[in-house]
Amino acid sequence: MTRQRTPSQLLYWLWHHARRFRLQMLLNIFIGLLTVAIALGFVAITKQTIDAATHKETSITLSQGLAVMVGLLILQILIRLAERWVKALLGV
């Protein structure tokens, strides 16, 4: 019969047994969270830019929205490059 383990025990076991892969795991988690955050930001700024173009919202101008969108696209490209670099560096 197997005994039930608490989530903290499972996390401890995972942390202990994944010693060689900790850096890779943490970098992948960080890059993944950053990717999601930028994607959500892109969706939000796209909505605001469309609202600015249709004059439904005046919190930003159309040029400001477009500038932020371009900036987020560049960040997405840089994160993809960083993700490839991490995978190549760590031998994934």
Secondary structure, DSSP 8 states (H G I E B T S, - for coil): ------HHHHHHHHHHHTGGGHHHHHHHHHHHHHHHHHHHHHHHHHHHHHHHHTTS--SS-HHHHHHHHHHHHHHHHHHHHHHHHHHHHHT-
